[in-house]
Amino acid sequence: MTYTAPLRDIAFVLHDVLAVQDSAIPGYAELDRDTTAAILAEAGRIASDVLAPLNPVGDREGCRLENGVVRTPAGFREAFALMRDGGWPALDCDPEYGGQGLPYVFSTAVGETHAAANIAFIMYQALTHGAYTAIHAHGSPGQKATYLPNLVSCRWTGTMNLTEPHCGTDLGLLRTKAEPQDDGSFRITGQKIFISAGDHDLAENIVHLVLARIAGAPSGTRGISLFIVPKVLPNPDGSLGARNAVAAGKVEEKMGIHGNATCVMNYDGATGWLIGEENRGLAAMFTMMNEARIGVALQGLSQAEAAYQRAAAYARERQQGRAMPAPAFPGQPADPLIVHPDVRRLLLDQKAFVEGARAFLYWAASLVDAHGRGGDAEALALVSLLTPVVKGFLTDKGFEATVAAQQVFGGHGYIEETGISQLVRDARIAQIYEGANGVQALDLVGRKLGADGGKPIMAFFALVRSFIRENEADAALKADFLDPLKAASKDLQAAAEFFLQNLKDPNAALAGSTDFLHLFGHVALGYMWARMARAANTDDAFHAAKRATGRYYMARLLPATALHLARITSGAEPVMSLPAEAF
Amino acid sequence: MTYTAPLRDIAFVLHDVLAVQDSAIPGYAELDRDTTAAILAEAGRIASDVLAPLNPVGDREGCRLENGVVRTPAGFREAFALMRDGGWPALDCDPEYGGQGLPYVFSTAVGETHAAANIAFIMYQALTHGAYTAIHAHGSPGQKATYLPNLVSCRWTGTMNLTEPHCGTDLGLLRTKAEPQDDGSFRITGQKIFISAGDHDLAENIVHLVLARIAGAPSGTRGISLFIVPKVLPNPDGSLGARNAVAAGKVEEKMGIHGNATCVMNYDGATGWLIGEENRGLAAMFTMMNEARIGVALQGLSQAEAAYQRAAAYARERQQGRAMPAPAFPGQPADPLIVHPDVRRLLLDQKAFVEGARAFLYWAASLVDAHGRGGDAEALALVSLLTPVVKGFLTDKGFEATVAAQQVFGGHGYIEETGISQLVRDARIAQIYEGANGVQALDLVGRKLGADGGKPIMAFFALVRSFIRENEADAALKADFLDPLKAASKDLQAAAEFFLQNLKDPNAALAGSTDFLHLFGHVALGYMWARMARAANTDDAFHAAKRATGRYYMARLLPATALHLARITSGAEPVMSLPAEAF
């Protein structure tokens, strides 16, 4: 697979749109143009030269369970060591434990390039980062000392164990048991499924974070605790001791991300230690949810970018048919595909999405920093509102973008050799894991929208309104960007008001929840495009292309808000009236 | 895989909506309720008991090229023999050559059940039927006598050889050569790719229909001729003679339909015979295009139906979460998924599409009969207009429906074991082959819309208008169905008028071509739902469910017409302004 990190696009968002170098968020001043450019160029080089060539290898070979040990595809070990030695997985980790302490927004930009090149590979790191975050937030000083340096260095990797065969979204049903032992540890027994990076041969130990129910705890979600269950038990001196009673029982065969080992994990009285408070395991998991979900949103964006690059290159090279009304290259046997309006439509759907999504994603990441580094509580409230939108919208539209890219290739897109099918298959998972997108919509409408009396969404509307007001004097910006943004934003307000007026019937809101998420996503990208158009204010070809791509978004994609509003205001009846047995 | 033929839904469309038994089309009177029910029940039994269990086998095993011969998956030979012996592939073939002479609309209904159960398997038959149709329409009496009985009986199968490595859509570029021989035959030399059912072990001979250029013929599409090139040369007495110089060079690894052998076919001076007129090969191919494309539309519908059935069953069984505002089954640990509005939305998106699509597809098939059996030239004009719509819309939305079905399964949908991933991967091809959907849109807007001064689309509008007028007295039908249909139909008319007003700029129409196809598809399904709602006029639960599903279509899906119109009227500028190098 070929992939080239879109360095100029990334720098444009970081420096010209978000102006990270001028931000008051602690640590952002270090993100000057030269520093970010140097690091991103190196990140992009690794993506192109190391990770992208391994992507089809991982897809073809997959992971194999052999004699109780999972083997990753050829080359993954070496690449993992290279990434670890370069400190890439620890860019934004705490320097106290060996991290580089860079802002999350910047590790997000670096992560985009790596995830675009090889999502299956990057998941081993991503889960490790998740375990790091959980232990950093909730671990005891001893737990931090034992685990964090090893997770930061990726000498050990991490996993998240939530799902069981009979419970995914509804974690209140979970059955894995934790029995307290005299030494303060717990014996963990149960089966977990769909455990990404559950076992592998990339690291000397794996730190499983496991949700389980302590004997005697309340049923439902209020009786769930979080445990650290290492694959190999560390000795008091930090060296590795005995093998714990946890093992992969199966590696799943999946539609995509074959290079990542998705395991059934069996806990047979494994030794674990409580992390955080008893019965507060779910809350502990939720503290890292924004970051985890933004991380999955990044997968949607990155697979779309990778697919778009391939499709655009193919459309410029492949000669087929003729431009209308006259040939573009009369001396050639045919014109390149890119002369055809419908091929351009397919490409622009991808390009306008990807560039808008990048800005939205980085903005959300900068809000995480504003809270995490700057203590800004309003930023936390806003990013908590935006997180289900960025996760749901970027993974839904990211998948659609890969499908559109595949369509550009015609029959060649359906052949595995071309590599586009893998991007489609890999992108599909992001709509499902870390909370299926329907759950994101439920979270958005059922929880985030009404949080704190609706203040976070009011804050969002205020940002959009003040941006429009500040820039209305620019006639071109107004006509092409601000007016469509205003109309779309009104649709979003009307939808929110419809939910408010129908509070008595929760199903009226829930029936429109996914439409609301998509409506919100469009307004967010419309807002981002307006900001990008203002920043792209020179005659430079790059800036001109930004404005043209943005005009496409505003004219052709943003009008979807009216359709989503129409669906929302049709209410619960069309969705709820059919009896279950009539399906 | 499990699949149950939706016999009642099929009968409803055939008898209550299209009223085939009362039609004046020759042969339709034989399609009384009892006859169709008996045959369809048997077809459905084979689909459930024979073809569906082979579907995952075909996906897992794929086809292998071994010593120059392609091996199909285990069980395919036996199932093919069973289908052949039952006469299923020849339901609508000419009785003169051993067919059963039933109407095309009925073989379409039977075909839906078989394609839903195993699309990769059914493609071996479908290509054979295509070869039968071409030879039946264009073959000499001798060619008909030699080939048709063997194709009808499926002792021999057929293929269509159009694509070459450097040309797919743009067939004018094709290079395969045909050199005339003294005995009236031709020596065919060249490489064809993406040849479905190109080689296999299911039949004793394979009849390749090959587009090639006779030495000295004009360049471009006016120099292409059609040839019959059998794998094994038939002796004058009809027995099989020498092996011809054609062989599969490779079996492609594809995203889906693994059970069908997609081959690179090498012609090394193979013996072939001209079929039809010299240099009129493309026209000969196009005579069977409506049927071939309706056949692919059927794949979109059938994969959606198969996926929907699985998703609905899962949503009724899987317990996860609680209904709002109160539990539906307080005695159970959780409620079934189907209580959740957003799960219902996913299911209703599929159900409302599938049922509307079935009516649209069967209607189109009945128009083929009205022309083919009844000599109705207006029916031919109308179905020629509708064919790109039914192909493009049913395969695009059919794919989306399988993705929605997969989403209902959450993480379980991403695991190959569940079987839903296969339906997604298999459905994807239908958007690509037999003219990628962008080519369908081009055909619709560039050719069919303006055909005969626009008479065909006027005929479509007249049908919709008169249906509305005839039924306006029914207040419920008017409010729920006729008014939304009228609004959607106006959007379609406005789009057509926009194209007329911008005739000077062909790119203004082409930039909106796919949107126009989808707009048209929605209006067609809206029209079908209005007709179904009128036919579903009792208090019977089946009829009540039809009306409720139809109301969902009209309230939640049909409003997409306004979005498509908005995109269309944004014109060429957003699509054409970005220079090729800026992509």
Interface residues (C-beta under 8 A of the other chain):
Chain A: T163 H166 C167 G168 T169 D170 G172 L173 I193 F194 E252 E253 K254 M255 G256 A312 A315 R316 Q319 Q320 G321 M324 P325 P333 A334 P336 I338 V339 H340 P341 D342 V343 R344 R345 L346 L347 L348 K351 F399 V403 Q406 Q407 G410 G411 H412 G413 Y414 I415 E416 E417 S421 V424 R425 R428 I429 Q431 I432 Y433 A436 N437 G438 A441 L442 P506 N507 L510 A511 S513 T514 A541 A544 A545 A548 T549 R551 Y552 A555 R556 P559 A560 A562 L563 A566 R567 S570 A572 E573 P574 V575 M576 S577 L578 P579 A580 E581 A582 F583
Chain B: T163 H166 C167 G168 T169 D170 G172 L173 I193 F194 E252 E253 K254 M255 G256 A312 A315 R316 Q319 Q320 G321 M324 P325 P333 A334 P336 I338 V339 H340 P341 D342 V343 R344 R345 L346 L347 L348 K351 F399 V403 Q406 Q407 G410 G411 H412 G413 Y414 I415 E416 E417 S421 V424 R425 R428 I429 Q431 I432 Y433 A436 N437 G438 A441 L442 P506 N507 L510 A511 S513 T514 A541 A544 A545 A548 T549 R551 Y552 A555 R556 P559 A560 A562 L563 A566 R567 S570 A572 E573 P574 V575 M576 S577 L578 P579 A580 E581 A582 F583
